[in-house]
Amino acid sequence: MFDKLVGVEDRFTEIETLLSDPKVVQDRAAYQKYAVEHAELNKIVTVFREFKRVSEELDESLDLLKDDDPEIKEMAREEINRLNQEKQDIEESLKLLLIPKDPLDGKNVILEIRAGTGGDEAGLFAGDLYKMYSRYAESRKWKIEIMNMNSTGVGGIKEIISMIKGNGVYSRLKYESGTHRVQRVPVTETQGRIHTSAVTVAVLPEAEDVEIHIDPSEVKVDVYRSTGPGGQSVNTTDSAVRLTHLPTGLVVTCQDEKSQLKNKNKAMKVLKSRLLDSEIREQNEKRSEERKNQIGSGDRSERIRTYNFPQGRVTDHRIGLTLYKLESVLQGEIDEFVEELITYYQSKALKNEELTSA
């Protein structure tokens, strides 16, 4: 690990030199590229230099054990205990920083929420989850845009697809994919019985054109009249678009815009992101039996998180974390879950790295 860190520090020094080179400064693309790499390496180098400082102090304290003065020896022992603990903590931090970064972490995402088992109640909870993620996005100054939505007759949502843009969106939301289960008394329940319903959430990294190329001849385009509430052109013009990717059978519809062209462009973004997500899952299956980004079937028995209204609690079943602040969570305060999930999956990645290098 030490040799790797020395290499990182050397590269950091090299980039600092490049960023002060007038030729690089004039090349906006190159400068931006080096600036991003500099910022990433700076996190590691800062901790590594702290590690070296503590190591030097530890060596100095070990030398003091050879002193004839008993008081100096005792002070040295206390200092050695403190520095050993500090060094160990910094070493753990460095191990986490050296885990290969997910190249998708900086991407925008396509967020797809669908009502699963539970009828109208599932649709109502799908709407609750969309509001939760919208408020979380607002709290982080992200931009959220609805790309397609199908509503239920009682104010719920059958399906909603949105784009979330901002700094590090995928890194924060990628572990939200899965089945979210709700336990509560529906508004339509006259006898006060608790029902269990399910909603599926999929978080897909936005695909760039260079990552996913779609042959136009492999996409069937259908246009039709928009349905549901809307502006003047809804139900009067063929502005809604349905794309069918013939090789995979994937179907994407979009009717949110009045313009057929805008709907087609939005639908194509969703289609590309679904294809990218499919490629990622295939690669993960080859590397491991555990499927990542699995959203489940929407059945009640499959769940990553449960929202229990009678007890006011939310439980994430992957990490065993339960918070008794349901209302706050539904208001978008999900950072505690997000942080714990990031730590959990980082620890798993670290163990895999150690097994691989062993």
C-alpha positions in Angstrom: 0.0 0.0 0.0 2.9 2.4 0.8 4.4 2.0 -2.7 1.0 2.8 -4.2 0.6 5.9 -2.0 4.1 7.1 -3.0 3.0 6.7 -6.7 -0.2 8.7 -6.0 1.8 11.5 -4.3 4.3 11.6 -7.3 1.4 11.9 -9.7 -0.2 14.7 -7.6 3.1 16.7 -7.7 3.2 16.1 -11.5 -0.3 17.5 -11.9 0.5 20.5 -9.8 3.3 21.3 -12.2 1.0 20.8 -15.2 -1.7 23.1 -13.8 0.8 25.9 -13.7 2.0 25.3 -17.3 0.8 28.1 -19.6 0.0 25.7 -22.4 -2.3 23.6 -20.2 -3.9 26.7 -18.7 -4.8 27.9 -22.3 -6.3 24.4 -23.1 -9.6 24.5 -21.2 -10.4 20.8 -21.7 -7.0 19.7 -20.6 -7.0 22.1 -17.6 -10.4 20.9 -16.5 -9.3 17.3 -16.8 -6.2 17.8 -14.6 -8.1 20.0 -12.1 -10.6 17.2 -11.5 -7.8 14.6 -11.1 -5.9 17.0 -8.8 -9.0 17.4 -6.6 -9.4 13.6 -6.3 -5.8 12.9 -5.5 -5.6 15.8 -3.1 -8.0 13.9 -0.7 -5.6 10.9 -0.7 -2.3 12.9 -0.6 -3.5 15.0 2.4 -4.2 11.9 4.5 -1.0 10.2 3.3 1.1 13.2 4.4 -0.6 13.1 7.8 0.2 9.4 7.9 3.9 10.2 7.3 3.9 13.0 9.9 2.5 10.7 12.5 4.9 7.9 11.6 7.8 10.3 12.0 6.6 11.4 15.4 6.1 7.8 16.4 9.7 7.0 15.5 10.9 9.9 17.5 8.9 8.8 20.5 10.3 5.3 20.2 13.8 6.7 20.3 13.0 8.5 23.6 12.4 5.1 25.2 16.2 4.8 25.2 16.6 7.9 27.4 17.9 7.4 31.0 15.3 9.7 32.5 12.2 7.7 33.8 9.9 10.6 33.4 10.8 11.0 29.7 10.3 7.3 29.2 6.9 7.4 30.7 5.9 10.4 28.6 7.2 8.6 25.5 5.1 5.5 26.3 1.9 7.7 26.6 2.8 9.4 23.3 3.5 6.1 21.6 0.1 4.7 22.6 -1.7 7.8 21.3 0.3 7.9 18.0 -0.2 4.1 17.4 -4.0 4.6 17.6 -3.8 7.7 15.4 -1.7 5.9 12.8 -4.1 2.9 12.8 -7.1 5.2 12.2 -5.3 7.0 9.4 -4.3 3.7 7.8 -7.9 2.6 7.7 -8.9 5.9 6.1 -6.2 5.4 3.5 -7.4 1.9 2.7 -10.9 3.3 2.0 -9.5 6.1 -0.1 -7.6 3.6 -2.3 -10.6 1.6 -3.2 -11.1 2.0 -6.9 -13.7 4.7 -7.5 -16.9 3.9 -9.3 -16.5 5.7 -12.6 -20.2 6.3 -12.7 -20.3 8.2 -9.3 -20.3 11.6 -10.9 -23.1 11.0 -13.3 -26.6 12.4 -13.3 -29.4 9.7 -12.9 -32.6 8.6 -14.3 -34.9 7.9 -11.4 -37.8 5.4 -12.1 -40.5 4.8 -9.5 -43.2 2.2 -10.1 -46.2 1.0 -8.0 -45.9 -2.7 -7.3 -48.1 -5.0 -5.3 -50.9 -3.2 -3.4 -53.2 -1.5 -5.9 -54.2 2.1 -5.2 -52.2 2.2 -1.9 -49.0 1.3 -3.8 -49.7 4.1 -6.2 -50.1 6.6 -3.4 -46.9 5.5 -1.8 -45.1 5.8 -5.1 -46.1 9.4 -5.0 -44.8 9.7 -1.4 -41.4 8.3 -2.5 -41.2 10.7 -5.4 -41.8 13.6 -3.1 -39.1 12.3 -0.7 -36.5 12.1 -3.5 -37.6 15.5 -4.8 -37.1 17.1 -1.4 -33.7 15.4 -1.0 -32.6 16.7 -4.4 -33.7 20.2 -3.5 -31.7 20.0 -0.2 -28.6 19.2 -2.2 -29.3 21.9 -4.9 -29.8 19.2 -7.6 -32.2 19.8 -10.5 -35.1 17.3 -10.9 -37.1 17.1 -14.1 -40.1 14.8 -14.8 -39.7 12.9 -18.0 -42.8 10.8 -18.0 -45.6 10.1 -15.5 -48.7 7.9 -15.4 -51.1 8.7 -12.6 -53.7 6.6 -10.9 -57.3 7.6 -10.5 -57.0 8.3 -6.7 -54.1 10.7 -6.8 -51.3 8.2 -6.8 -48.7 7.3 -9.4 -48.4 4.1 -11.5 -45.0 5.1 -12.8 -42.9 8.2 -12.8 -39.5 8.7 -14.6 -37.4 11.7 -13.8 -33.9 13.1 -14.5 -31.9 14.3 -11.5 -28.9 16.5 -12.4 -26.2 17.7 -10.0 -22.8 17.0 -8.4 -22.3 13.4 -7.5 -26.0 12.4 -7.8 -25.3 8.7 -8.7 -22.8 8.3 -5.9 -25.5 9.3 -3.3 -28.6 7.6 -4.8 -27.2 4.4 -6.4 -28.1 2.3 -3.3 -31.7 3.4 -3.4 -32.5 0.8 -6.2 -34.8 -1.9 -5.0 -38.2 -2.7 -3.5 -39.5 -0.2 -0.9 -42.3 -1.7 1.3 -44.9 0.4 3.1 -47.1 -0.7 6.1 -50.0 1.6 6.9 -53.7 1.9 7.1 -54.9 3.0 3.6 -57.2 6.0 3.4 -59.7 3.6 1.7 -59.7 1.2 4.6 -62.8 1.5 6.8 -61.9 -1.1 9.4 -58.4 0.3 10.3 -56.5 -2.7 9.1 -52.8 -2.3 8.2 -52.0 -3.1 4.6 -48.6 -3.9 3.1 -47.7 -2.6 -0.3 -44.6 -2.3 -2.4 -43.0 0.2 -4.8 -39.9 -0.4 -7.0 -37.2 2.2 -7.4 -34.5 2.1 -10.1 -31.6 4.5 -10.1 -29.9 4.5 -13.5 -26.7 6.4 -14.4 -27.3 8.8 -17.3 -25.8 7.3 -20.5 -23.5 9.4 -22.6 -23.6 9.0 -26.4 -20.0 7.8 -26.4 -21.0 5.0 -24.0 -24.2 3.7 -25.6 -24.7 3.9 -29.4 -28.1 3.0 -30.6 -28.6 2.2 -34.3 -31.7 4.2 -35.4 -32.8 1.2 -37.6 -33.1 -0.9 -34.4 -35.6 1.5 -32.8 -39.3 1.4 -33.7 -40.9 4.9 -33.1 -44.6 5.2 -32.5 -46.4 8.4 -31.9 -49.9 8.7 -30.3 -52.2 11.2 -28.6 -51.2 12.2 -25.1 -53.6 11.2 -22.3 -54.3 12.6 -18.8 -54.3 16.1 -17.5 -52.2 18.7 -19.4 -52.2 21.8 -21.5 -54.0 22.7 -24.7 -52.3 20.1 -26.9 -53.0 17.1 -24.7 -55.5 14.8 -26.3 -55.4 17.0 -29.5 -52.1 16.2 -31.1 -49.9 13.1 -31.6 -47.1 14.4 -29.4 -46.6 11.3 -27.2 -43.8 9.0 -28.3 -43.2 5.3 -27.7 -39.7 3.9 -28.5 -39.2 0.1 -28.8 -35.6 -1.2 -28.9 -36.0 -4.2 -31.2 -32.9 -6.2 -30.1 -33.8 -6.1 -26.4 -37.5 -5.5 -26.5 -37.1 -2.5 -24.1 -40.0 0.0 -24.4 -39.9 3.6 -23.3 -42.8 6.1 -23.5 -42.8 9.9 -23.0 -45.7 12.3 -23.2 -44.7 15.0 -20.7 -43.8 17.6 -23.3 -46.2 19.2 -25.9 -43.4 18.8 -28.5 -43.1 15.4 -30.2 -39.4 16.0 -30.7 -38.8 16.8 -27.0 -40.6 13.7 -26.0 -38.6 11.6 -28.4 -35.3 13.1 -27.1 -36.3 12.4 -23.5 -37.4 8.9 -24.3 -34.1 8.2 -26.0 -32.2 9.4 -22.9 -34.2 6.9 -20.8 -33.6 4.1 -23.3 -29.9 4.7 -23.4 -29.7 4.8 -19.6 -31.6 1.5 -19.3 -29.3 -0.1 -21.8 -26.2 1.2 -19.9 -27.7 -0.2 -16.7 -28.3 -3.5 -18.3 -24.6 -3.6 -19.5 -23.4 -2.8 -16.0 -25.5 -5.5 -14.4 -24.2 -8.1 -17.0 -20.7 -7.1 -16.1 -21.4 -7.4 -12.4 -22.9 -10.9 -12.9 -19.8 -12.0 -14.6 -17.6 -10.8 -11.7 -19.9 -12.0 -8.9 -22.9 -14.1 -8.2 -24.5 -11.2 -6.4 -26.5 -9.0 -8.7 -26.0 -5.3 -8.1 -28.7 -2.7 -9.0 -31.4 -5.4 -8.7 -34.8 -3.7 -8.2 -36.9 -6.9 -7.6 -40.3 -7.7 -8.9 -42.4 -5.4 -6.7 -43.6 -8.2 -4.6 -44.3 -7.5 -0.9 -41.8 -10.2 0.3 -38.9 -8.6 -1.6 -37.6 -5.4 0.1 -34.6 -3.3 0.8 -36.4 -0.9 3.1 -39.7 -0.8 5.1 -41.7 2.3 6.0 -43.9 1.4 9.0 -46.4 4.2 9.7 -48.1 2.8 12.9 -44.7 2.7 14.6 -43.2 5.7 12.8 -40.1 3.8 11.8 -38.1 3.2 8.7 -35.8 0.1 8.4 -33.1 -0.6 5.8 -32.8 -4.3 5.8 -29.4 -4.4 4.1 -27.6 -2.7 6.9 -30.1 -3.3 9.8 -30.6 0.4 10.4 -33.9 1.5 11.9 -34.8 5.2 12.4 -37.9 6.2 14.3 -38.4 9.4 12.3 -40.6 8.4 9.4 -42.0 11.9 8.8 -38.6 13.4 8.6 -37.4 10.7 6.2 -40.4 11.3 3.9 -39.6 15.0 3.9 -36.3 14.0 2.2 -34.0 13.6 5.3 -32.4 10.4 4.1 -28.7 11.3 4.5 -28.3 9.0 7.5 -29.3 6.0 5.3 -27.2 7.2 2.4 -24.1 7.6 4.5 -24.5 4.3 6.3 -25.0 2.5 2.9 -21.9 4.1 1.4 -19.9 3.0 4.4 -21.3 -0.5 4.3 -20.6 -1.0 0.6 -17.1 0.6 0.9 -16.3 -1.9 3.6 -17.4 -4.8 1.4 -15.3 -3.4 -1.4 -12.3 -3.1 0.9 -12.7 -6.8 2.0 -12.9 -7.8 -1.7 -9.7 -5.8 -2.4 -7.9 -7.5 0.5 -9.0 -11.0 -0.6 -7.9 -10.2 -4.2 -4.5 -9.0 -3.1 -4.0 -11.8 -0.6 
